[in-house]
Amino acid sequence: LLVGDALVVGHLGDSRIIMGKEQVENGVTELVGEQLTMDHKPDLDDERQRIERCGGMVERLQNHNNKPFIRGGDFIMRKALGEQPMQLQYSRAFGAKDLKMFGLSCVPDVKVIRMGSPQYRHVRFIILAP
């Protein structure tokens, strides 16, 4: 959202926002990228603490290249009982309502950037990559 000279970006999960801007160094102008967001991975300290406080757990799954997943409650027992328990690779998402009680959050990170400030005067593009 662009309001006046304020660019407001919000994200959750694995969507990513990259800003491209011109930078002059030693008389040479080059285009550089700046990542404005960070993926919400369940193994980040703050994310893991919230998940565990809510009774969820974070596990690295070997059959998924050892990536961290959020799981709710006693996943193995629930699966043995014939349930279809959810697991998700991100710690924040709009959906996955079955994991909300186990610490999955739908609260986005929000960042406000003043486009008139010196480091953002030469922005050329912004990419939102889902």
ABEGO torsion letter per residue (X at the ends): XBBEABBBBBBBEABBBBBBBBBBBGGBBBBBBBBABBBBBAABAAAAAAAAAAGBBBBBBAAAGGBBBBBBEBAAAAAAAGBBBBBBABABBABGAAAAAAGBBABBBBBBBBAABAAAAABABBBBBX
